[in-house]
């Protein structure tokens, strides 16, 4: 039976098991996960937080990570500014980024979610409002959600991946993981 590890990746952790590029060691998956034989099914930027899936099954890994399978990924995104529902429409229609047009996303304004404190905290500015958006995409380009919100005029301050397909972060604190059999 394939093993699947659900991991809540903290901010400033690389989504790989080793860090060969840096002269000073940075946190990696090996600092948190002690299951040999599992590998990440996709990536999550170092400055992003949230759900990562790791598996020992290559076919499952491809099904999760490959955009051709169109597995939906849902993000909770704190943005600078206070967008209206109408200002989210470009995200819903798809925007053109430097590497081409995006597919339409599901996007809606949400109340601030009850999340853990981020380390380091998001900078607070009295003169600039912020808001939370739930965004779901079926692509996975490099820094795509951050680039989409910036193109819509609302730069990302904090990005938490909450769900991948049917798997969600429910009940996992940053740095925690659980293994399930699929």
C-alpha positions as CSV (number, residue, x, y, z in Angstrom):
1,X,0.0,0.0,0.0
2,X,1.3,3.5,-0.9
3,X,2.3,5.7,2.1
4,X,1.3,9.3,2.1
5,X,2.7,11.8,4.5
6,X,0.8,15.1,5.2
7,X,3.2,17.7,6.4
8,X,2.6,21.3,7.6
9,X,5.8,23.0,6.3
10,X,6.8,26.0,8.4
11,X,8.1,29.2,6.8
12,X,11.8,29.2,5.9
13,X,12.0,25.4,5.4
14,X,13.1,24.1,2.0
15,X,10.8,21.6,0.4
16,X,13.6,19.1,-0.1
17,X,15.6,16.8,2.2
18,X,19.0,18.3,1.6
19,X,20.5,21.8,1.0
20,X,23.5,21.4,-1.1
21,X,23.5,25.0,-2.4
22,X,24.0,27.0,0.8
23,X,27.2,27.3,2.8
24,X,25.2,27.8,6.0
25,X,22.7,25.1,6.6
26,X,19.0,25.9,6.1
27,X,16.1,23.9,7.5
28,X,14.9,21.1,5.2
29,X,12.3,18.3,5.3
30,X,14.9,16.1,7.0
31,X,14.8,18.3,10.1
32,X,11.1,17.3,10.6
33,X,10.3,14.0,8.8
34,X,12.1,10.7,9.7
35,X,10.4,8.4,7.2
36,X,12.9,6.9,4.7
37,X,11.7,6.3,1.2
38,X,9.1,9.2,0.9
39,X,9.6,12.0,-1.5
40,X,7.8,15.3,-2.0
41,X,5.0,15.4,-4.5
42,X,5.5,19.0,-5.6
43,X,7.1,21.9,-4.0
44,X,6.2,24.8,-1.7
45,X,8.4,28.0,-1.7
46,X,10.7,28.5,1.2
47,X,8.7,31.7,2.2
48,X,5.3,29.9,2.0
49,X,3.7,27.7,4.6
50,X,1.3,24.8,4.7
51,X,0.5,21.5,3.3
52,X,3.1,19.4,1.5
53,X,2.5,15.8,0.5
54,X,5.2,13.2,0.4
55,X,4.9,9.6,-0.8
56,X,6.8,6.4,-1.5
57,X,4.7,5.8,-4.7
58,X,6.0,7.3,-7.9
59,X,2.6,7.0,-9.7
60,X,0.8,8.8,-6.8
61,X,3.6,11.4,-6.7
62,X,3.0,12.1,-10.4
63,X,-0.7,12.2,-10.0
64,X,-0.4,14.8,-7.2
65,X,2.3,17.0,-8.7
66,X,1.7,16.9,-12.5
67,X,-0.6,19.8,-13.6
68,X,-2.0,17.5,-16.4
69,X,-4.0,15.7,-13.6
70,X,-5.5,19.1,-12.6
71,X,-5.5,18.3,-8.8
72,X,-6.8,21.4,-7.2
73,X,-4.7,23.2,-4.6
74,X,-6.3,25.7,-2.2
75,X,-4.4,28.6,-0.6
76,X,-5.2,31.0,2.2
77,X,-3.6,34.3,1.1
78,X,-3.1,37.4,3.1
79,X,-2.7,40.3,0.7
80,X,-1.8,44.0,1.0
81,X,-4.8,46.1,0.3
82,X,-8.5,45.6,0.6
83,X,-9.8,44.1,-2.7
84,X,-13.5,44.0,-3.5
85,X,-15.2,41.0,-5.0
86,X,-15.1,42.8,-8.3
87,X,-11.3,43.3,-8.0
88,X,-10.9,39.5,-7.6
89,X,-12.5,39.0,-11.0
90,X,-9.1,39.0,-12.9
91,X,-8.1,36.1,-10.8
92,X,-11.3,34.3,-11.7
93,X,-11.0,35.0,-15.4
94,X,-7.3,34.2,-15.6
95,X,-4.5,36.8,-15.9
96,X,-1.5,37.1,-18.2
97,X,1.8,36.7,-16.4
98,X,5.3,37.0,-17.9
99,X,5.2,33.2,-18.6
100,X,1.8,33.3,-20.3
101,X,-1.9,33.3,-19.3
102,X,-3.1,31.5,-16.2
103,X,-6.1,29.3,-16.1
104,X,-9.1,30.8,-14.2
105,X,-8.8,30.4,-10.4
106,X,-11.5,30.2,-7.8
107,X,-11.1,33.2,-5.6
108,X,-13.2,34.7,-2.7
109,X,-12.7,37.0,0.2
110,X,-12.7,35.3,3.6
111,X,-12.5,36.4,7.2
112,X,-9.0,36.2,8.7
113,X,-8.5,32.4,9.4
114,X,-7.4,31.1,12.8
115,X,-3.9,30.2,12.0
116,X,-0.7,29.8,14.0
117,X,1.6,32.7,14.6
118,X,4.1,33.1,11.8
119,X,7.8,33.3,12.6
120,X,8.8,36.0,11.6
121,X,5.5,37.7,11.8
122,X,4.0,39.5,8.8
123,X,4.9,43.2,9.0
124,X,2.0,45.3,10.1
125,X,1.4,48.8,8.7
126,X,-1.3,51.0,10.2
127,X,-1.7,53.0,6.9
128,X,-2.1,49.9,4.7
129,X,-5.0,47.6,5.1
130,X,-4.8,43.9,4.4
131,X,-7.3,41.2,3.6
132,X,-7.5,37.4,3.2
133,X,-8.4,35.6,0.0
134,X,-9.0,31.9,-0.6
135,X,-7.6,31.0,-4.0
136,X,-7.8,27.5,-5.6
137,X,-5.8,26.7,-8.7
138,X,-5.2,23.7,-10.9
139,X,-1.8,24.7,-12.1
140,X,1.5,24.9,-10.3
141,X,3.9,27.4,-11.8
142,X,6.7,28.9,-9.9
143,X,5.4,31.4,-7.3
144,X,2.1,31.5,-9.3
145,X,-0.3,32.6,-6.5
146,X,2.1,35.4,-5.4
147,X,2.5,36.5,-9.0
148,X,-1.3,36.4,-9.6
149,X,-2.2,38.5,-6.6
150,X,0.5,41.0,-7.5
151,X,-0.8,41.2,-11.1
152,X,-4.2,41.9,-9.7
153,X,-2.8,44.8,-7.6
154,X,-2.7,43.0,-4.2
155,X,0.8,41.7,-3.3
156,X,0.9,38.6,-1.1
157,X,2.0,39.1,2.5
158,X,1.5,35.5,3.7
159,X,0.7,32.3,1.8
160,X,-0.6,29.1,3.4
161,X,-1.4,26.1,1.2
162,X,-4.4,24.5,3.0
163,X,-5.6,21.7,0.7
164,X,-4.3,19.5,-2.1
165,X,-7.1,17.5,-3.7
166,X,-8.9,15.7,-0.9
167,X,-6.1,16.2,1.6
168,X,-6.1,19.1,4.0
169,X,-4.0,20.6,6.8
170,X,-6.7,20.1,9.4
171,X,-5.2,19.5,12.9
172,X,-1.5,19.8,11.9
173,X,0.6,22.4,13.6
174,X,3.7,23.8,11.8
175,X,6.4,21.2,11.6
176,X,3.9,18.3,12.4
177,X,3.1,15.5,10.0
178,X,1.0,12.4,9.9
179,X,1.2,9.3,7.7
180,X,-1.9,7.8,6.1
181,X,-2.3,4.8,3.8
182,X,-4.0,5.4,0.5
